[in-house]
Amino acid sequence: MKKILIIEDESALQDALKKLFEGEGYEVLQAFDGEEAMGLIKEKPEIILLDLVLPKKHGFDILKEIKSDSELQSIPVLILTNLEESTEVMKAIELGARGYLVKANYGLREVLKKVQDVIG
């Protein structure tokens, strides 16, 4: 079973994503803040959905830590956020994110499709 880690502090979205991915046969790990996320990343999910604006640790800091750790850097990270600034998008891609999805522009099924495209 493929494992996905969803790092998102908005519980309604977190619940909707969990339900969607479990329905598609994924094992879902959930983190609601940056510190909790760092513990769960050690479980080596197949992919990480990462919000940028989080309590306790910013998404960019989490992304930097993942990409600087030789054990974790191969895990693809998709950013799922409300930040639309092109500077944010560029920074995420430069730090190693595999994609950048603005929440307002993507429905749940589209997020699922992006995840499937990345991990096959």
N, C-alpha and C positions, 0 to 999 in steps of 0.2 A: 504494500500500500504506500502510495506517495504521500510524503509529509509536507505540509505547507505551514509556514509560520506567518501569522497575521499580526502585525504590530500597529495597533490603532487604538486611540484612547476614546473614541466615540462608540459607546456600547451598542447602540442600535445598528450601526454599520457593521461592527464586529460580529454581532449576532447574525445579521443577514448574510454576510460572507461565509461564516461558519456553516450555516444551514445549507447554503448553495454548494460549497466545496464537499461537505460530508455527503450530500446527495449525489455527488459525482464520484464518490468512492475515495476521497482524500482523507487522511488523518489530519486534523486541524489542531495546531498549537496556537494559543492566544496570549498576547502580551498587551497590557494596557498602558505601560510606560516604558521608558528606555532602559531602566535598570532591570526590570523583569525580562525584557527582550534579550539582554545580553546572556542571561542564564539559559534561556530556551534555545538560543542560536547554537549552543554547544551540542544540542541534540541532532545537529546537522540535517535540517529539513532540505527537501529538494529545491525549494524556492521560498523566498521571503517577500511578502507584501509589506512595504514600509511607509508609514505616514511620516512626514517631516516634523510637524509641530506636535511634540509629545511632552508629557510631564517627565521630570527628572533627567532626561537626556535627549538632546535634539537628534532628529533622524540623520542629519549629516554626520554627526559624531559616531553614531552606530554604524553607518555605512563605511566610514573611514576605518573603524576598528575591524569590521568584517574583512575589508579588502587588504588590510595590513597583516592579517593572520593567515599564515600559510595553510593551516588546516581548514579555514573557512572561506578563503577568497574565491574558490570556485563556485560557491553557492550563488545562483543568480538572484539579484534583488530588483524588484519592480517597485518604483516609488508610486504611492497612491496618496495624493494630497490635494489640498485646495489652493496651494501656492502656484500661481500661473506665470510669475515673472520669468522671462527668458533667461535671466542670470541664474535663477534657481535651477532651471532645467539643465543649463550648460554645466553648472557645478555638479549636479547629480551624475550626469553622463561622464564628466571628467573623473569623478570619484569611483566610477565603475558600475553604476546602475545599468541594468539591461533595458530599462524602459521607464517612461515617466507618464503617469496617467493623472489627469486632473479630475477629481471626483465628480465635479459638476458635468463633465463631458462624457462620462462613461457609465453605462448601466451595469448591473451586476453580471449579466451574461457576457458582456463585452470584456469585463475584467477576467472572467473565467476563460474566455477564448485567448486572451493575451497570455495568461498563465500556461495554458495548454500549448500555445505556440512556442513558448520559451522552453518548457521541459518535455514537450512531446507526448 
